[in-house]
Amino acid sequence: MLRYLTAGESHGKYLSGILDGFPAGVKITPAYIAAQLRRRRQAPGRGARQARETDEFEIISGLNGGATTGAPISLLIRNAGRDLPPPSSLPRPGHADLPGMLKYGLLNAALIRERASARETAARVALGSFALRLHELLGIHINSRVVSLGNMRPLTAQTAAAGLLLARRAGDTLGGVFEVTAENLPAGLGGFSQGDRRLGARLGAALMGINGVKGFEVGGGFSLAAAGGIEASKDPGLSGGLDGGMTNGRALTLRCAVKPVPGLPGGAPSVDLKTFRRRLSVSKTSDTTAVFAAAVVGEHAAALELAGALLEKFGGDSFSELERRVSDWRGRTGKILKRL
Ligand SMILES: Cc1cc2nc3c(=O)[nH]c(=O)nc-3n(C[C@H](O)[C@H](O)[C@H](O)COP(=O)(O)O)c2cc1C
């Protein structure tokens, strides 16, 4: 069983992460993990804070001589932004602040923000790097891309940059849609015997668990609701690589809708919970969009979930054991899939 946990706060000393149940013998370098963290940190649309963060990290356990040992992998990521924001009884609309303050009986929104912040996703990316590397070594290609930014679609680097500049100048923020794809996954990952074994449910939980994600679809997703059965049957790709909760040997396609960043430089109306006076909640350092960074996080969250499903199907305490089993399975199922 592959499982992981993160801890740490936005302005604490470190973020931390533990990945348990990962096989031995997976070769990975610090440079590989650093490159993944950089992709998240330097994604387009990010705000002032990212210029200060370096995501300097340390692997505490589970790695020896450039390969995993099978022991729990634990790591620390240093926070550069350590100036704890002053106490505030003004919840930021669209954030965890208000429900979090009510839930924990706290009048200080800063205490909620510290953990609810998407800074935590750096730890998910660092842990996800191990899963991504495992897939790579098995010839499974997991990628992500942003499909739309606000209502801009199709998107090029130039139109995205122009859209972000316009939004920033207008004091506005943007949402968007990102896509995660996985190619060359063995067929039969996941299961149909219980709802929570269905791979779509598991991937949905992993991706909906990313801050700001408000929609999730597999393959044709919401557009399938309007399609006729005859039309849908002509394109097996519309299943998005999953049938009956299992991988079907085709490319996996997942899409997520990310809401516009709620922190606005010009402020959003809120109510101070101490005085009950109406005030503006102003966010000066917010990202203009989170969709590009969220795509990177989504890729890693999906990689972790898919690595868990792989290990459930094939087991294997070492990479060589896992690789042999996957290769044998591919050989046997490949003969059938090729003839369809
Ligand atoms: C990588 C990433 C960066 C984000 N940056 C910001 C930000 O700078 N400002 C902000 O207001 N929200 C930001 N968000 C979005 C909030 O974290 C999110 O809207 C908030 O947690 C509430 O969303 P929820 O209702 O989906 O949980 C970011 C999200 C992600 C994934």
The ligand as an SDF file (V2000), in Angstrom:
LIG
                    3D

 31 33  0  0  0  0  0  0  0  0999 V2000
   -0.4760   26.3110   -6.7350 C   0  0  0  0  0  0  0  0  0  0  0  0
   -1.5940   27.1670   -6.2390 C   0  0  0  0  0  0  0  0  0  0  0  0
   -1.3630   28.4940   -5.9500 C   0  0  0  0  0  0  0  0  0  0  0  0
   -2.3800   29.3110   -5.4650 C   0  0  0  0  0  0  0  0  0  0  0  0
   -2.1250   30.6310   -5.1960 N   0  0  0  0  0  0  0  0  0  0  0  0
   -3.1020   31.4140   -4.6990 C   0  0  0  0  0  0  0  0  0  0  0  0
   -2.8520   32.7910   -4.3830 C   0  0  0  0  0  0  0  0  0  0  0  0
   -1.7510   33.2970   -4.5750 O   0  0  0  0  0  0  0  0  0  0  0  0
   -3.8660   33.5370   -3.8780 N   0  0  0  0  0  0  0  0  0  0  0  0
   -5.1220   33.0180   -3.6680 C   0  0  0  0  0  0  0  0  0  0  0  0
   -6.0060   33.7350   -3.2240 O   0  0  0  0  0  0  0  0  0  0  0  0
   -5.3900   31.7240   -3.9680 N   0  0  0  0  0  0  0  0  0  0  0  0
   -4.4120   30.9220   -4.4640 C   0  0  0  0  0  0  0  0  0  0  0  0
   -4.6800   29.6090   -4.7740 N   0  0  0  0  0  0  0  0  0  0  0  0
   -6.0260   29.1330   -4.6370 C   0  0  0  0  0  0  0  0  0  0  0  0
   -6.3950   28.8880   -3.2040 C   0  0  0  0  0  0  0  0  0  0  0  0
   -5.4460   28.0860   -2.5880 O   0  0  0  0  0  0  0  0  0  0  0  0
   -7.7930   28.2650   -3.1950 C   0  0  0  0  0  0  0  0  0  0  0  0
   -8.6380   29.0560   -3.9420 O   0  0  0  0  0  0  0  0  0  0  0  0
   -8.3530   28.1790   -1.8180 C   0  0  0  0  0  0  0  0  0  0  0  0
   -7.6650   27.1340   -1.1450 O   0  0  0  0  0  0  0  0  0  0  0  0
   -9.8160   27.8300   -1.7640 C   0  0  0  0  0  0  0  0  0  0  0  0
  -10.1230   26.9340   -2.7650 O   0  0  0  0  0  0  0  0  0  0  0  0
  -11.0730   25.7100   -2.5160 P   0  0  0  0  0  0  0  0  0  0  0  0
  -12.4220   26.2580   -2.1840 O   0  0  0  0  0  0  0  0  0  0  0  0
  -11.0650   24.9290   -3.7830 O   0  0  0  0  0  0  0  0  0  0  0  0
  -10.4320   24.9510   -1.4060 O   0  0  0  0  0  0  0  0  0  0  0  0
   -3.6720   28.7760   -5.2630 C   0  0  0  0  0  0  0  0  0  0  0  0
   -3.9090   27.4140   -5.5630 C   0  0  0  0  0  0  0  0  0  0  0  0
   -2.8840   26.6270   -6.0580 C   0  0  0  0  0  0  0  0  0  0  0  0
   -3.1480   25.1780   -6.3620 C   0  0  0  0  0  0  0  0  0  0  0  0
  1  2  1  0
  2  3  1  0
  2 30  2  0
  3  4  2  0
  4  5  1  0
  4 28  1  0
  5  6  2  0
  6  7  1  0
  6 13  1  0
  7  8  2  0
  7  9  1  0
  9 10  1  0
 10 11  2  0
 10 12  1  0
 12 13  2  0
 13 14  1  0
 14 15  1  0
 14 28  1  0
 15 16  1  0
 16 17  1  0
 16 18  1  0
 18 19  1  0
 18 20  1  0
 20 21  1  0
 20 22  1  0
 22 23  1  0
 23 24  1  0
 24 25  2  0
 24 26  1  0
 24 27  1  0
 28 29  2  0
 29 30  1  0
 30 31  1  0
M  END
$$$$
